[in-house]
Amino acid sequence: MPGGSGTGLSRRGLLGLAAGVGAAGLALGAGAGAAAGVAVGRARASEGAASVHEFFGAHQAGITTPVQDHLHFASFDMMARTSRDDLVELLQDWSYAASRMTQGLDVSATGAVGGDPEAPPDDTGEALGLPASALTITFGFGPTLFVASDGTDRYGLAAQRPTTLERLPSFLGDDLLPGMSDGDLCIQACADDPQVAVHAIRNLSRIAFGRARLRWSQLGFGRTSKTTTGQATPRNLFGFKDGTANILADDTAALDAHVWVADSDEPAWLAGGSYLVARKIAMRIETWDRVRLSEQERIVGRDKAHGAPLSGGVEQTTPDFEATDAAGSPDIDVRSHVRLAHPEFNDGNRILRRGYNYVDGNTDLGQLDAGLFFLSYQRTPDQFVALQRTLSTDLMNEYTQHIGSGIWAIPPGARAGSYVGAPLFA
Ligand code: HEM
């Protein structure tokens, strides 16, 4: 590992905590690490099982688990002169820390205040006293992890690259900022408390010291989708209900068809995983706010009050794209967002959306720098590409601008005692 650790939190330090617990010492729970539990520990997620999501499992948490209220998303690049072993150890260290933080624990057993007073603490401390807050931490591998932009195979992974994992093509109207796009690795941290999500990314960035560095990151608030039947449909910054027709956690047939990479797909190491697309979409909300209500509804294809399709009914009524008014005009405009994005006009194609609103302060013109940090999970990147191309004629485009983009393969969940991405290195 180059550079050692100026943070005082070395790989050895982290894994040493659980020495003897297995290759990476990733086992969590009754082991010495967890039990040492710092005297002034985190309020250990006792506030109800619903607020804790297991890190280990068949699929990574943070996809079908109930979408939380806050997001901190981060993209990382591996540092120059790092080896395959550095990468594996980083993933082991990240998995270990993530398995603890998602339980409402500090990143290590000595944590924020239980270590040597003469050394910087392992954990940064701002989540002390906070419960797990439904934290999920989801890791992804970008195209450049497999083959770097200059074509080199830094980690001997080129042969394992999923053939469809490529930088997304350019789409009409894209105005992408390099500082908000791409990355070798990504971490999606979602929680019901923003401080818990930020604590996770901050500490994982710190653990990466000398191996990977933050490329860009995004804070999000106010989920713009739902992933379970029990959740109410939230609203985006255009004021419309968003997530009505999303794929939900209990729809296993749809998840298998559209979200999870199947055993029969390639490559084998990705089975049970997915692909994540992130698009930072600026929304011209000041312009939107000057648009009359009926026009806003025409653009979306649903009513603003209840999210019902303009062909009638209630929120969950199936849109009737054939319905017309007395003059013969379709109730749902042919260029409305909902019609263009609907599976009926996309060969049955569906994706699982999990995005967040964002406001990054304001622009020089005194307008809110706001939008949608769009996140979607799909079984193959082609699903997003096809949908986004169909949306090139979307009436909504007048009010949006895609300014950031990234794609990552999302490995399946880590087995207990192992680490995320282990099958890739097997
Ligand atoms: C700022 C940008 C966007 C906004 C404000 C927005 C908003 C909405 C709203 C209000 C709905 C209707 C409610 C629902 O079913 O969730 C919707 C549906 C949908 N959107 Fe978007 N969306 C945006 C971008 C995108 C993008 C980039 C994609 C994919 C490329 C997309 C894909 C979909 C899909 C698949 C549906 C469900 C269509 C259906 O099955 O009825 N959206 N969106």
Residues whose N, C-alpha, C, O or C-beta is under 5 A from the ligand:
A	BS01	HEM	N236 F240 K241 D242 G243 T244 A245 N246 I281 V300 V338 A341 H342 P343 L372 F384 L387 Q388 T400
